[in-house]
Amino acid sequence: MERYDRDGLLYFPNDPGGRLRLKRYLDESLGEKIQSLWDDIPPLSAHALERLGYPTQKPVSLLERILSASSNPGDVVLDPFCGCGTTISAAEKLGRQWIGIDSTHLSVGLIKARLKRDFDLLPKQDYQEHGTPSDLAAAQYFAEQDPFQFQFWIVGEIGAQAFGGMGDSRKGKKGGDTGIDGQLFFRTPDGVKIERAIVSVKAGRNLNPAMVRDLRGTVEREKAAIGVLLLAHEPTRGMLQEAASAGVYSWGGRVYPKLQLLTVAQLLAGQQPDLPRGVVNVSLEQKPAKALTGKRAKDKGASPLFAP
Ligand SMILES: C[S@@+](CC[C@H](N)C(=O)[O-])C[C@H]1O[C@@H](n2cnc3c(N)ncnc32)[C@H](O)[C@@H]1O
């Protein structure tokens, strides 16, 4: 100890009761310095809680390392192909400013859901969003020109997760004929079970009550709690009657319409579906029944916003 002290190798903590520490210098240590091959960050596992179902998603710890090494707090980070927003999430966490660009609305919708879930950030209020329709004429034009991207956008506008993944979106067609375009999850009042609201989108002008009946059938088949039909144009009276006849869903002493119709005009005016509070974002690939709760979620390192 005296020799270490003479050589200036002892660290004396401020706390007189604290332990002395031995200073070790990197260039005198065994082992190799970190190189450009990083094999200590595993790829996202199939059950990772951060998984959003985006096929090329990277682990956020990888992006945190890259950003920590190459920028300082307050710097601006740009990811021009930002996918499901791993760079954006890492930048936000590390106190950087950020700009993300992606050509699909599936990606933008996922990033919005991720920012809400992990940081409670909302568009307009906490960050700006460009390239999405801001008035009715633009939204309806968008629906006409590109119904598929319109569907991703409007699903993201209500904080829902697009259903069917990315595979089909690249080919530009609707995934399967499941009648499900998006999903929202919320917990039962006791916090134990996760319930589901199914979202369906109609981008066209020709609307009829059969569309509401189809959604009702899907909600029943999927044993979901609520169905939400998002429309680019005004519904017919028959559609409103059909929706009203579906009855209500009871949650915590309150009732919610079982089938809800919401137009893009209402959405742009700030209206949202009437759903039980505490919407949780479950990974696209996680079935509601498998969602982790309580202690298990904590053990697996779930973010506090994810845990009940
Ligand atoms: C490899 S993914 C990025 C994944 C990202 N690292 C993550 O963790 O989510 C590439 C992204 O680039 C987007 N993309 C492709 N061409 C583009 C373009 N011309 N402009 C903007 N984004 C584009 C795709 O939609 C895709 O989301």
The ligand as a Tripos MOL2 file, in Angstrom:
@<TRIPOS>MOLECULE
LIG
   27    29     1     0     0
SMALL
NO_CHARGES

@<TRIPOS>ATOM
      1 C1        -32.8890   -0.7290  -42.7170 C.3       1 LIG1
      2 S1        -34.3400    0.1990  -42.3660 S.3       1 LIG1
      3 C2        -33.8070    1.1200  -40.9650 C.3       1 LIG1
      4 C3        -34.0540    0.3960  -39.6840 C.3       1 LIG1
      5 C4        -33.6190    1.1440  -38.4470 C.3       1 LIG1
      6 N1        -32.2000    1.0540  -38.2980 N.3       1 LIG1
      7 C5        -34.3400    0.6070  -37.1920 C.2       1 LIG1
      8 O1        -33.7130    0.1860  -36.2030 O.co2     1 LIG1
      9 O2        -35.5540    0.6240  -37.1850 O.co2     1 LIG1
     10 C6        -34.3010    1.3190  -43.7050 C.3       1 LIG1
     11 C7        -35.5020    2.2700  -43.7980 C.3       1 LIG1
     12 O3        -35.3130    3.1630  -44.8850 O.3       1 LIG1
     13 C8        -36.5830    3.5190  -45.4140 C.3       1 LIG1
     14 N2        -36.3680    4.0590  -46.7500 N.ar      1 LIG1
     15 C9        -36.1120    3.4030  -47.9110 C.ar      1 LIG1
     16 N3        -35.9500    4.2770  -48.9190 N.ar      1 LIG1
     17 C10       -36.0930    5.5110  -48.3980 C.ar      1 LIG1
     18 C11       -36.0130    6.8320  -48.9410 C.ar      1 LIG1
     19 N4        -35.7570    7.0430  -50.2290 N.pl3     1 LIG1
     20 N5        -36.1760    7.8710  -48.1050 N.ar      1 LIG1
     21 C12       -36.4300    7.6850  -46.8090 C.ar      1 LIG1
     22 N6        -36.5130    6.4560  -46.2330 N.ar      1 LIG1
     23 C13       -36.3500    5.3890  -47.0190 C.ar      1 LIG1
     24 C14       -37.3740    2.2350  -45.3420 C.3       1 LIG1
     25 O4        -38.7610    2.4920  -45.2840 O.3       1 LIG1
     26 C15       -36.8400    1.5960  -44.0350 C.3       1 LIG1
     27 O5        -37.6890    1.9170  -42.9570 O.3       1 LIG1
@<TRIPOS>BOND
     1     1     2 1
     2     2     3 1
     3     2    10 1
     4     3     4 1
     5     4     5 1
     6     5     6 1
     7     5     7 1
     8     7     8 2
     9     7     9 1
    10    10    11 1
    11    11    12 1
    12    11    26 1
    13    12    13 1
    14    13    14 1
    15    13    24 1
    16    14    15 ar
    17    14    23 ar
    18    15    16 ar
    19    16    17 ar
    20    17    18 ar
    21    17    23 ar
    22    18    19 1
    23    18    20 ar
    24    20    21 ar
    25    21    22 ar
    26    22    23 ar
    27    24    25 1
    28    24    26 1
    29    26    27 1
@<TRIPOS>SUBSTRUCTURE
     1 LIG1         1 GROUP 0 **** ****
